[in-house]
Amino acid sequence: MPALASHRKSRTRTGVRANTPAVGFTTAALASVTLLSTQSATAAPAEPKPSVEEVQKKVDDLYRQAGTATQEYNKAKEATDTQRRSVDRVLDDVAKSADKVNEARRALGTYAAAQYRAGAVGPTAALMFADSPESYFEQTQLMGRLTDRQQEAVEDFQKEQRSAAKQRVKATKSLETLTESQASLKAGKQKVQNKLAAARSLLADLTAEEKARLAALERKKEEEARRKAEAKAKAEAAERKRQEEARQEEAPATGGGTDTGSGGGSGVTDGTYAAKAEKVLAFARAQIGKPYVWGATGPSSYDCSGLTGAAWKEAGVQLPRTTWDQVKVGKRVATADLLPGDLVFFYDDISHVGIYKGDGKMIHAPKPGANVREESIYYMPIYGSVRPA
């Protein structure tokens, strides 16, 4: 039987030829994407990784900014604590005013009740039922006095009400101020945390080799500060020797020497300051090894101004909370005239402080992650110094 011719159309291949319009469009689109990607990469190149020196500078700057933010936090906390105490006092006054209002109200009620009972009987009936005319007139005089006292009670009640209203207004304003201070305190806390987090992030991105190099740079910085401290120590020793020789020469003529205190520099002070400074430094030495914690005032941790305040309190001198206020206390002294116990302030924004111990060194609470320690005063740029007492 002859084969029947197939009536089915042959199927076309599923593939699309390269010269079809669809393929041409896709190729053009891919080329455009590639071109745009290339242009974008050219327009916004990746930032180069900072050098170790740049990281060191940024980290130091962030720690300094954190120190400034810490002083802002300390100031806000001090204001908040003061306002909280003020609010507590005002609320106590409000409660006392409320008690006085209630007491005046009770007195009014007593007089009103007595007047009501007396008024229930008319004057004619009262006279008729009275034991005698004399008792009637005595009762009438009593009611007159009650009326006078009732008027006084009304005046007292109105006075106490006005006082209570004023106290409530004062309390409302105090609470509003406290709320604002608490918001400022919270913002200051977040600011410090952000600076410290940024510093930690920079350090965490360093490789082991870069961390070693950073440590070497720190050692170099410390060595330079140590050399400057040694030079100051020699100058102080020479000054002490000169003062001792001067006292010995003066002794035969005066029959005794003069008390110039202790320490170095050309400054001369009395024994009272030296005795106080000895207490300050004894306290400061006992804190060596305790951690820096921003906002802390002891006894287990400190920030820089927290340590100086606690140390001088030991000598009976109450210092303000922040470095910005501590620098205004006492007498300004030159770096060359520093004596043990003096406060040395650092940076243009006065964001750090330490206690001078002599020989170019201080005891201070350095920064987060470090402990209270002795260090050269030349490790940071000096702003100025004061003698608190």
C-alpha positions, 0 to 999 in steps of 0.5 A: 500500500502506497504511503500516504503523504503527511499533512502535518507541517514540520515544526520549527526549531525552538531556538532563535537565530542570532540575527533576529530583532529580539536577540539584537534588542537583548544584546543592546540592553546588556551592552547598555547595562554594562556601560552604565555599570562601568560609568557608575564604577568610574563615577563613584570609586571605593574609598581607599582604606585609611593608613594606620597613622590616619586611624590613630589620628581618627581614634585619638580625635574620637576619644577626645570628642567622647571626653568632651561629650562626657563632660556635657553628660556630667553637666547635664546629670548634675543639673538633672540631679539638682532639679530632681531634688528641687522637684521633690521639695516642691512636691513636699510643699504641694502636699503640705499646702493640700493638708493646710487647705483640708484643715481650713476646710474642716474648720469652716465646716465646724463653724458652719455646722454650729451656725446652722444649729443656732439658726434653727431656733429664732431669737424670740424662741431662744429667749423664751426657752432659755434658762435665764436672760443672762444665758441667752445673751451669753449664747448670743455673744458666743455666736457673734464670736463664732461669726468672727472666727468663721470669717477668719477661717474663710480668709485662711481657707482662701489664702491656703487655696491660693498658696496651693495653686501657686505650688502646683504651678511651680511643681508643673514647671519644675517637672517640665524642666526636669523632663527636658534635662532628662532628655538632654541627659539621654541624648548626651549618653547616646552621643558618648556611646556613638563616639566610642562605638566609632573608635572601636569600629576603626580599631576592629577593622585593622589587620594584625600587622596594622595593629602592631604598627599602631602599637609601635606608634603609641610606644613612640608617642609615649617615649617622646612624652617620657623624655619631656617628663624626664627633662621637667623632672631634672628641672624640678630637681635643680630648682629644689636644690637651689631652694635648699641652698638658699634656705641654708644660706638664709638660716644663719641670718634668720635662725631658721628656714622658711617652709616652701612646701614640697614638689618642684617648679619655681612656685613656692607654697605653704605647708598647708597646701603641701599637706592637702596635696599629700592627702590628694595624691595618697587617695589618687595612688590608691585608685591606680588600676581601677577602670575608666568609666565615663560619668563615674565618680567612684569608688570602683571606677572614675572618669577624669574629673570624677577622679580629681573631684574625689581626690580633692574631696579627701583633702576637704576641698569640694570641686565642681563636677566638670573639667570646664568648672574645675579649671575655674577653681583656685589659682592658675599656675604655669607648667614650669611652676607645677606642684604636686596636687595641682590639676593639669588640663588638656586640649583646647576644649578642656576635656581632660584633667589629671593630678600632677604628682611631680617629676613631669607626671600625673595620675589620671583616668585616661579613657575608656578601656584604660585604667587609672594610671601614672603618665607623663603630662606631655602625652596630651597637649596641655591647656593649663593648670590650676592650684585648687587650694 
